[in-house]
Amino acid sequence: LRRITDALVPIICGFHCYWIYFIIQMARAEVDEDMSLPVKFRSVLFLDVYGWVRSSMSRRRRDEAVAELVRTPCPEVKTSLATWCHENLVKLDKELCLWEGPDILDTLASQQAALYYQCRTCFNRVAAELT
């Protein structure tokens, strides 16, 4: 009996190590944009309290739908998409103008002001490409 237990203990230990490895591989986190969440067994391993996974998936579906619309040669879709882009371009420009007042820029730290100017430059470049 002693020989059998001496032989079985390393085998059982090996099976146990393999089982742990298997469970870790099954439950490893998926990287989705900036977050890593264990979503393999969604209802068991991870409760998505903040809706991050759902929102990133809906964002991904929306991006795919927009890409499909852009690929579609339908002129009505391109016209409505161009109108939507122009309307949002105007809205964003108005929002950025709110940050350009002298009293606001004076209160920002130099790093924040530099970041704002960098964003504004990028926005102007993209706006020029779209118009």
Backbone as CSV, one residue per row, in Angstrom:
resi,resn,N_x,N_y,N_z,CA_x,CA_y,CA_z,C_x,C_y,C_z
1,LEU,0.824,-1.190,0.000,0.000,0.000,0.000,0.874,1.262,0.000
2,ARG,1.975,1.202,0.685,2.880,2.359,0.753,3.437,2.676,-0.634
3,ARG,3.782,1.640,-1.411,4.305,1.858,-2.763,3.263,2.504,-3.664
4,ILE,2.045,2.078,-3.530,0.969,2.631,-4.367,0.758,4.109,-4.052
5,THR,0.717,4.456,-2.798,0.534,5.865,-2.445,1.735,6.706,-2.860
6,ASP,2.938,6.164,-2.733,4.126,6.901,-3.173,4.106,7.134,-4.676
7,ALA,3.526,6.224,-5.440,3.457,6.371,-6.889,2.302,7.284,-7.298
8,LEU,1.202,7.245,-6.568,0.027,8.022,-6.940,0.117,9.496,-6.566
9,VAL,0.811,9.841,-5.525,0.880,11.238,-5.079,1.458,12.153,-6.167
10,PRO,2.594,11.828,-6.812,3.084,12.716,-7.864,2.132,12.787,-9.065
11,ILE,1.475,11.672,-9.378,0.538,11.673,-10.504,-0.659,12.564,-10.194
12,ILE,-1.192,12.452,-8.996,-2.329,13.287,-8.598,-1.910,14.753,-8.556
13,CYS,-0.721,15.019,-8.067,-0.212,16.398,-8.041,-0.104,16.944,-9.471
14,GLY,0.377,16.132,-10.406,0.474,16.542,-11.813,-0.892,16.840,-12.409
15,PHE,-1.874,15.985,-12.138,-3.226,16.226,-12.615,-3.802,17.509,-12.014
16,HIS,-3.516,17.730,-10.754,-4.003,18.945,-10.099,-3.383,20.190,-10.743
17,CYS,-2.081,20.148,-11.021,-1.416,21.278,-11.690,-2.011,21.504,-13.083
18,TYR,-2.259,20.421,-13.810,-2.870,20.545,-15.124,-4.265,21.152,-15.012
19,TRP,-5.046,20.746,-14.020,-6.387,21.275,-13.822,-6.341,22.785,-13.538
20,ILE,-5.416,23.216,-12.714,-5.278,24.651,-12.423,-4.902,25.409,-13.686
21,TYR,-3.966,24.877,-14.456,-3.561,25.503,-15.721,-4.769,25.612,-16.666
22,PHE,-5.545,24.549,-16.774,-6.717,24.527,-17.643,-7.730,25.597,-17.226
23,ILE,-8.014,25.701,-15.934,-8.981,26.685,-15.443,-8.477,28.110,-15.687
24,ILE,-7.198,28.342,-15.471,-6.634,29.676,-15.712,-6.746,30.043,-17.189
25,GLN,-6.481,29.100,-18.079,-6.594,29.369,-19.512,-8.045,29.642,-19.912
26,MET,-8.965,28.932,-19.313,-10.376,29.131,-19.646,-10.898,30.462,-19.107
27,ALA,-10.357,30.917,-18.000,-10.881,32.116,-17.350,-10.021,33.350,-17.581
28,ARG,-9.058,33.289,-18.478,-8.171,34.449,-18.650,-8.944,35.635,-19.219
29,ALA,-8.455,36.801,-18.935,-9.130,38.038,-19.322,-8.916,38.324,-20.795
30,GLU,-9.922,38.946,-21.403,-9.807,39.425,-22.768,-9.504,40.915,-22.714
31,VAL,-8.596,41.369,-23.561,-8.263,42.783,-23.606,-9.173,43.435,-24.630
32,ASP,-9.941,44.420,-24.166,-10.849,45.145,-25.036,-10.591,46.621,-24.835
33,GLU,-9.919,47.246,-25.793,-9.497,48.632,-25.713,-8.593,48.831,-24.505
34,ASP,-9.037,49.548,-23.486,-8.161,49.861,-22.352,-8.405,48.988,-21.136
35,MET,-9.262,47.982,-21.240,-9.590,47.202,-20.058,-9.359,45.722,-20.310
36,SER,-9.045,45.020,-19.251,-8.904,43.570,-19.286,-9.891,42.982,-18.295
37,LEU,-10.857,42.261,-18.819,-11.897,41.714,-17.965,-12.053,40.227,-18.221
38,PRO,-12.312,39.447,-17.171,-12.544,38.015,-17.370,-13.955,37.777,-17.898
39,VAL,-14.108,37.706,-19.202,-15.438,37.624,-19.794,-15.725,36.284,-20.467
40,LYS,-14.902,35.270,-20.242,-15.142,33.967,-20.866,-16.463,33.369,-20.403
41,PHE,-16.704,33.356,-19.087,-17.962,32.878,-18.531,-18.655,34.097,-17.935
42,ARG,-19.255,34.902,-18.754,-19.765,36.212,-18.341,-20.614,36.177,-17.082
43,SER,-21.560,35.290,-16.984,-22.462,35.315,-15.838,-21.834,34.708,-14.588
44,VAL,-20.789,33.899,-14.742,-20.227,33.216,-13.588,-18.998,33.939,-13.045
45,LEU,-18.051,34.248,-13.907,-16.785,34.788,-13.426,-16.779,36.310,-13.247
46,PHE,-17.600,37.020,-14.015,-17.501,38.470,-13.962,-18.881,39.087,-14.066
47,LEU,-19.221,39.915,-13.132,-20.471,40.648,-13.166,-20.141,42.045,-13.679
48,ASP,-20.629,42.386,-14.851,-20.316,43.660,-15.501,-21.194,44.762,-14.909
49,VAL,-20.819,45.229,-13.726,-21.628,46.190,-12.977,-21.755,47.513,-13.724
50,TYR,-20.688,47.979,-14.331,-20.685,49.291,-14.964,-21.078,49.248,-16.435
51,GLY,-21.294,48.077,-17.009,-21.708,47.973,-18.399,-20.590,48.230,-19.384
52,TRP,-19.342,48.023,-18.972,-18.207,48.293,-19.854,-18.196,47.368,-21.055
53,VAL,-18.431,46.098,-20.839,-18.364,45.146,-21.941,-19.486,45.422,-22.929
54,ARG,-20.684,45.643,-22.412,-21.822,45.906,-23.280,-21.595,47.177,-24.099
55,SER,-21.101,48.244,-23.461,-20.899,49.497,-24.186,-19.786,49.370,-25.208
56,SER,-18.730,48.626,-24.894,-17.665,48.468,-25.882,-18.132,47.621,-27.046
57,MET,-19.004,46.623,-26.764,-19.532,45.820,-27.857,-20.488,46.645,-28.714
58,SER,-21.331,47.469,-28.084,-22.233,48.305,-28.876,-21.429,49.340,-29.652
59,ARG,-20.327,49.832,-29.067,-19.462,50.764,-29.780,-18.839,50.075,-30.986
60,ARG,-18.427,48.824,-30.796,-17.836,48.071,-31.898,-18.872,47.840,-32.997
61,ARG,-20.113,47.489,-32.610,-21.174,47.288,-33.604,-21.481,48.581,-34.339
62,ARG,-21.508,49.709,-33.602,-21.768,51.000,-34.238,-20.668,51.345,-35.228
63,ASP,-19.403,51.101,-34.840,-18.298,51.378,-35.748,-18.372,50.514,-37.000
64,GLU,-18.752,49.241,-36.821,-18.898,48.366,-37.980,-20.035,48.838,-38.884
65,ALA,-21.138,49.300,-38.277,-22.264,49.786,-39.072,-21.888,51.043,-39.848
66,VAL,-21.149,51.944,-39.201,-20.708,53.157,-39.892,-19.756,52.805,-41.023
67,ALA,-18.852,51.861,-40.776,-17.931,51.441,-41.843,-18.697,50.833,-43.010
68,GLU,-19.728,50.071,-42.711,-20.548,49.483,-43.773,-21.280,50.565,-44.552
69,LEU,-21.782,51.581,-43.841,-22.467,52.686,-44.526,-21.523,53.460,-45.422
70,VAL,-20.299,53.632,-44.979,-19.326,54.367,-45.784,-18.979,53.576,-47.040
71,ARG,-18.903,52.248,-46.908,-18.601,51.420,-48.076,-19.769,51.345,-49.052
72,THR,-20.983,51.614,-48.573,-22.165,51.519,-49.410,-22.166,52.650,-50.431
73,PRO,-22.385,52.335,-51.698,-22.354,53.385,-52.716,-23.638,54.208,-52.790
74,CYS,-24.542,54.060,-51.856,-25.819,54.768,-51.858,-25.581,56.265,-51.623
75,PRO,-25.979,57.130,-52.548,-25.707,58.575,-52.388,-26.489,59.197,-51.229
76,GLU,-27.683,58.676,-50.916,-28.456,59.247,-49.808,-27.725,59.046,-48.479
77,VAL,-27.114,57.881,-48.326,-26.389,57.591,-47.091,-25.182,58.503,-46.973
78,LYS,-24.449,58.660,-48.061,-23.266,59.536,-48.016,-23.668,60.972,-47.729
79,THR,-24.777,61.422,-48.311,-25.238,62.788,-48.070,-25.653,62.972,-46.617
80,SER,-26.411,62.009,-46.077,-26.848,62.140,-44.679,-25.664,62.032,-43.728
81,LEU,-24.696,61.176,-44.055,-23.504,61.059,-43.216,-22.682,62.342,-43.263
82,ALA,-22.562,62.938,-44.435,-21.831,64.204,-44.560,-22.542,65.306,-43.782
83,THR,-23.873,65.324,-43.835,-24.640,66.317,-43.077,-24.430,66.134,-41.582
84,TRP,-24.492,64.871,-41.130,-24.284,64.579,-39.714,-22.894,65.003,-39.270
85,CYS,-21.888,64.699,-40.090,-20.507,65.084,-39.747,-20.376,66.598,-39.666
86,HIS,-20.985,67.306,-40.613,-20.883,68.762,-40.605,-21.574,69.354,-39.372
87,GLU,-22.762,68.829,-39.014,-23.470,69.323,-37.831,-22.645,69.103,-36.567
88,ASN,-22.052,67.936,-36.441,-21.242,67.652,-35.248,-19.936,68.432,-35.266
89,LEU,-19.420,68.716,-36.444,-18.223,69.548,-36.558,-18.505,70.947,-36.028
90,VAL,-19.661,71.486,-36.383,-20.042,72.823,-35.903,-20.247,72.803,-34.386
91,LYS,-20.928,71.763,-33.876,-21.145,71.654,-32.430,-19.819,71.582,-31.673
92,LEU,-18.905,70.765,-32.165,-17.614,70.614,-31.500,-16.813,71.905,-31.560
93,ASP,-16.913,72.614,-32.676,-16.205,73.890,-32.785,-16.740,74.883,-31.758
94,LYS,-18.059,74.905,-31.560,-18.644,75.790,-30.547,-18.176,75.408,-29.143
95,GLU,-18.120,74.090,-28.874,-17.639,73.623,-27.564,-16.187,74.029,-27.336
96,LEU,-15.368,73.899,-28.363,-13.953,74.278,-28.217,-13.799,75.782,-28.032
97,CYS,-14.657,76.559,-28.672,-14.582,78.019,-28.517,-14.860,78.444,-27.079
98,LEU,-15.666,77.650,-26.368,-15.944,77.983,-24.966,-14.675,77.943,-24.112
99,TRP,-13.700,77.137,-24.520,-12.449,77.004,-23.762,-11.423,78.065,-24.147
100,GLU,-11.736,78.883,-25.140,-10.739,79.825,-25.639,-10.836,81.208,-25.013
101,GLY,-11.720,81.393,-24.067,-11.804,82.680,-23.395,-10.540,82.953,-22.596
102,PRO,-10.144,84.220,-22.492,-8.895,84.536,-21.786,-8.940,84.156,-20.307
103,ASP,-10.091,84.279,-19.677,-10.176,83.938,-18.257,-10.055,82.429,-18.033
104,ILE,-10.492,81.631,-18.993,-10.401,80.175,-18.844,-8.975,79.703,-19.102
105,LEU,-8.364,80.169,-20.179,-7.006,79.719,-20.505,-5.994,80.173,-19.464
106,ASP,-6.259,81.306,-18.810,-5.344,81.772,-17.762,-5.395,80.872,-16.528
107,THR,-6.554,80.280,-16.270,-6.686,79.426,-15.087,-6.132,78.022,-15.307
108,LEU,-5.958,77.626,-16.549,-5.416,76.294,-16.827,-3.920,76.253,-16.570
109,ALA,-3.445,75.110,-16.144,-2.005,74.925,-15.993,-1.384,74.905,-17.385
110,SER,-0.102,75.132,-17.451,0.558,75.217,-18.762,0.438,73.908,-19.542
111,GLN,0.502,72.772,-18.837,0.350,71.486,-19.521,-1.048,71.331,-20.090
112,GLN,-2.052,71.744,-19.324,-3.433,71.634,-19.796,-3.679,72.562,-20.978
113,ALA,-3.136,73.765,-20.913,-3.295,74.704,-22.027,-2.595,74.167,-23.271
114,ALA,-1.422,73.588,-23.098,-0.703,73.013,-24.239,-1.489,71.855,-24.836
115,LEU,-2.098,71.052,-23.971,-2.919,69.940,-24.447,-4.141,70.458,-25.199
116,TYR,-4.739,71.531,-24.689,-5.884,72.122,-25.394,-5.468,72.598,-26.778
117,TYR,-4.365,73.311,-26.863,-3.921,73.821,-28.163,-3.584,72.675,-29.120
118,GLN,-3.050,71.601,-28.584,-2.758,70.430,-29.416,-4.062,69.827,-29.950
119,CYS,-5.075,69.721,-29.089,-6.382,69.209,-29.525,-7.014,70.141,-30.551
120,ARG,-6.893,71.428,-30.320,-7.480,72.407,-31.253,-6.802,72.320,-32.615
121,THR,-5.485,72.164,-32.621,-4.756,72.038,-33.880,-5.184,70.779,-34.619
122,CYS,-5.311,69.688,-33.897,-5.758,68.434,-34.503,-7.179,68.588,-35.052
123,PHE,-8.057,69.217,-34.274,-9.432,69.432,-34.731,-9.450,70.272,-36.006
124,ASN,-8.673,71.353,-36.046,-8.638,72.206,-37.243,-8.143,71.426,-38.463
125,ARG,-7.173,70.548,-38.250,-6.649,69.748,-39.365,-7.712,68.781,-39.894
126,VAL,-8.413,68.123,-38.976,-9.459,67.181,-39.388,-10.623,67.931,-40.038
127,ALA,-10.976,69.080,-39.475,-12.069,69.883,-40.045,-11.722,70.332,-41.461
128,ALA,-10.474,70.695,-41.683,-10.053,71.098,-43.028,-10.131,69.937,-44.004
129,GLU,-9.827,68.726,-43.545,-9.915,67.551,-44.419,-11.356,67.216,-44.749
130,LEU,-12.268,67.433,-43.796,-13.675,67.074,-44.024,-14.411,68.095,-44.880
131,THR,-13.960,69.333,-44.872,-14.676,70.361,-45.651,-14.083,70.558,-47.010
